[in-house]
Amino acid sequence: MPGLVLPSSVTVPIAIEGGHEEEFEEIGDRSRTLNGNMRQTVRAWKSNHRFRTAPISTATAASIISSLQGSQPLACHGTLIGVSSSTTANYNGQLISRAYTAASTAKFAVLEFRLMES
């Protein structure tokens, strides 16, 4: 199963269906010159990953949230971001949403968050 490990060895269980999306951010600029030619100063492409967890315990959710709110950037690894466990990649983490099961005394939560390459 593809995985993601955040700092302090928190393994994130990713949802099977639609749990991971990858986008690429262009670092630089593109514009047209006066004669209509394209001018570009694209220096790099950075990857952004959006994750949704499978239903997890509230304790695991709290540890993931604390990792995302801790010191930035995060040194992550895992097959989902294409980095082996012997190396790490630096990402900035951002919590997007948190949902609990229907019961008011929920023991499970689903998190959605984004990792943006530093």
Buried (B, 14 or more C-beta within 10 A) or exposed (E): EEBBBBBEEBEBBBBEEEBBEEEEEEEEEEEEEEEEEEEEEEEEEEBBBBBBBBBBEBEBBEBBBEBBEEEEBBBBBBEBBEBEEEEBBEBBBBBEEBEBEEEEEBEBBBBBBBBBBE
